[in-house]
């Protein structure tokens, strides 16, 4: 079944936090250290989904806000401790936050649902203070080129979400146009910590193949 990004996330919301997801595990494993310290920081999670990065940032002592275009995802996030009242239903390309309001703007696994990354990255730069950080992650273009999909299971059926393939250069061009300077870049593959999650998804035999390609693209920029 192929569905739009909005319909897909409506269907996915209730099980998003419980299904085995090696991509989220890989991203979390690598970013936890790179994003700290956050104490007393203002963090905006764009396309926040069920609020996993919001919850983690709040536990690190940050003040958090989150937006998402899917009401069902926002509802799930609002059920997490301390996140109710810190969420808005909004589009990544039209963020209802003032200029220079946050220390960190993060967007996790969402740019591929947009026709172009440029408007969202421009918005992330706009809401970040001078010297603030913009962090974006997504499924790696090499994985998409190899036929990987954005999909999940719902009621025993595979649901594949429509998406766009963006060149890495499109991220770089968008960031440069928005006045952002690259701090670090990740081209990360699955490793032993993700093997058990892949096994739980019934794909253990595919682990050698899955771990051969970069699965995650991540970039962090500083606003000049």
Legacy VTK file of the C-alpha trace (Angstrom):
# vtk DataFile Version 3.0
C-alpha trace
ASCII
DATASET POLYDATA
POINTS 224 float
0.000 0.000 0.000
1.367 3.415 -1.025
0.125 6.428 0.928
0.859 10.131 1.238
3.151 11.345 4.045
0.195 12.673 6.033
-1.906 9.536 5.676
1.110 7.371 6.423
1.896 9.144 9.654
-1.745 9.069 10.704
-1.629 5.284 10.388
1.822 5.015 11.977
1.310 7.263 15.005
-0.112 4.703 17.444
2.663 2.142 16.840
5.570 4.470 16.026
7.203 4.145 19.455
6.779 0.391 19.742
7.785 -1.098 16.387
11.440 -2.157 15.827
13.203 0.645 13.963
16.962 0.307 13.421
17.156 3.703 11.715
15.917 5.485 14.837
18.265 3.390 16.960
21.255 4.261 14.759
20.392 7.957 14.794
19.913 7.993 18.563
23.162 6.124 19.220
25.201 8.619 17.199
23.453 11.874 18.059
23.159 11.596 21.839
26.751 12.634 22.383
26.870 15.121 19.516
23.862 17.115 20.761
24.948 17.596 24.384
25.196 19.667 26.501
21.696 21.133 26.297
21.128 22.453 29.811
19.248 25.778 29.712
19.071 25.626 25.890
15.963 26.335 23.845
15.270 23.421 21.497
12.776 23.285 18.624
11.944 19.894 17.122
10.540 20.355 13.621
8.457 17.398 12.393
8.678 16.141 15.974
6.506 13.064 15.475
5.819 11.427 18.813
8.255 13.752 20.575
11.186 11.419 21.249
13.845 14.107 20.737
11.768 16.645 22.667
11.512 14.303 25.633
15.235 13.564 25.589
16.189 17.259 25.305
13.862 18.130 28.162
15.546 15.473 30.295
18.870 17.194 29.556
17.527 20.445 31.011
16.418 22.162 27.804
13.251 24.116 27.203
11.481 22.423 24.303
8.949 23.144 21.591
7.756 20.847 18.821
5.742 21.091 15.629
4.364 18.426 13.329
1.926 18.372 10.408
0.123 15.251 11.661
-2.441 15.699 14.440
-2.209 12.028 15.442
1.554 12.319 15.961
1.113 15.512 17.975
-1.470 13.749 20.141
0.929 10.890 20.853
3.694 13.363 21.738
1.392 15.284 24.076
0.968 12.143 26.186
4.662 12.081 27.087
5.600 13.613 30.458
6.004 17.376 30.288
5.290 17.791 26.567
1.627 18.780 26.687
1.303 22.471 25.865
4.659 22.529 24.078
3.393 21.264 20.728
1.810 22.861 17.682
0.237 21.499 14.526
2.302 23.226 11.836
4.252 22.723 8.632
8.058 22.500 8.538
8.118 25.186 5.861
6.031 27.646 7.931
7.250 27.460 11.517
5.229 29.541 14.025
8.300 30.610 16.015
9.986 34.032 16.168
13.296 34.801 14.470
16.355 33.820 16.504
14.290 32.180 19.247
16.089 28.846 19.678
19.559 27.496 20.363
18.979 24.222 18.529
16.576 23.405 15.705
16.412 19.720 14.837
14.554 17.918 12.059
14.714 14.119 12.123
13.750 11.877 9.189
11.376 14.378 7.603
13.037 16.302 4.766
12.439 13.456 2.347
8.706 14.032 2.597
9.150 17.545 1.197
9.514 18.364 -2.491
12.591 20.456 -1.647
14.688 20.753 1.531
15.315 24.458 0.953
12.216 25.999 2.636
12.520 23.853 5.777
16.249 24.490 6.205
15.650 28.214 5.661
13.006 28.166 8.403
15.316 26.292 10.766
17.996 28.903 10.165
15.525 31.750 10.661
14.336 30.579 14.068
17.882 29.843 15.301
19.909 32.475 17.114
23.285 33.612 15.819
25.700 30.886 16.843
22.824 28.431 17.212
22.770 24.976 15.710
20.646 23.408 12.968
20.657 19.590 12.828
19.009 17.509 10.116
18.937 13.728 9.646
17.275 11.515 7.080
17.465 8.228 5.233
20.718 8.311 3.271
20.461 8.926 -0.504
22.665 5.864 -1.096
20.119 3.693 0.720
17.269 5.162 -1.321
19.216 4.579 -4.531
19.612 0.933 -3.481
15.835 0.573 -3.206
15.251 1.124 0.510
11.771 2.427 1.264
10.076 4.461 3.979
7.668 1.843 5.229
6.108 0.184 8.259
3.629 -2.562 9.042
0.012 -1.863 9.932
-2.479 -4.663 10.576
-0.158 -7.131 8.886
0.205 -4.977 5.777
3.297 -3.118 4.578
2.553 0.586 4.233
5.006 2.512 2.051
5.066 6.296 2.388
5.609 8.418 -0.706
8.795 10.465 -0.557
11.328 12.461 -2.559
14.992 11.724 -3.215
17.204 14.709 -2.473
20.845 14.981 -3.402
23.257 15.758 -0.590
24.198 18.837 -2.559
20.638 20.116 -2.185
21.067 20.123 1.613
24.415 21.865 1.267
23.092 24.504 -1.137
20.051 25.186 1.071
22.220 25.575 4.161
24.656 27.905 2.435
21.805 30.069 1.145
20.408 30.261 4.695
23.692 31.503 6.168
24.678 28.226 7.825
28.206 26.841 8.200
28.808 23.080 8.354
29.925 21.774 11.732
29.772 17.991 11.157
28.360 15.410 8.768
27.417 11.766 9.354
27.274 9.037 6.711
26.461 6.152 9.025
25.788 2.455 8.501
24.141 -0.107 10.735
26.542 -1.864 13.092
26.361 -4.496 15.823
24.206 -2.338 18.161
21.443 -2.374 15.515
21.695 -6.091 14.677
19.231 -7.214 17.350
16.621 -4.698 16.188
17.014 -5.893 12.608
16.653 -9.480 13.862
13.466 -8.519 15.721
12.092 -7.161 12.447
12.702 -10.568 10.862
15.534 -9.357 8.613
18.610 -10.841 10.309
19.673 -12.605 7.117
19.831 -9.225 5.405
22.126 -7.652 8.008
25.352 -8.014 5.956
23.683 -6.320 3.003
21.922 -3.667 5.097
25.120 -2.771 6.959
27.089 -2.377 3.749
25.454 0.896 2.702
25.171 4.224 4.536
21.723 4.206 6.164
21.727 7.621 7.818
22.712 11.049 6.557
23.107 13.697 9.216
24.373 17.263 9.080
24.861 19.946 11.695
25.356 23.601 10.856
26.063 26.722 12.873
24.202 29.935 12.088
26.652 32.691 11.218
LINES 1 225
224 0 1 2 3 4 5 6 7 8 9 10 11 12 13 14 15 16 17 18 19 20 21 22 23 24 25 26 27 28 29 30 31 32 33 34 35 36 37 38 39 40 41 42 43 44 45 46 47 48 49 50 51 52 53 54 55 56 57 58 59 60 61 62 63 64 65 66 67 68 69 70 71 72 73 74 75 76 77 78 79 80 81 82 83 84 85 86 87 88 89 90 91 92 93 94 95 96 97 98 99 100 101 102 103 104 105 106 107 108 109 110 111 112 113 114 115 116 117 118 119 120 121 122 123 124 125 126 127 128 129 130 131 132 133 134 135 136 137 138 139 140 141 142 143 144 145 146 147 148 149 150 151 152 153 154 155 156 157 158 159 160 161 162 163 164 165 166 167 168 169 170 171 172 173 174 175 176 177 178 179 180 181 182 183 184 185 186 187 188 189 190 191 192 193 194 195 196 197 198 199 200 201 202 203 204 205 206 207 208 209 210 211 212 213 214 215 216 217 218 219 220 221 222 223
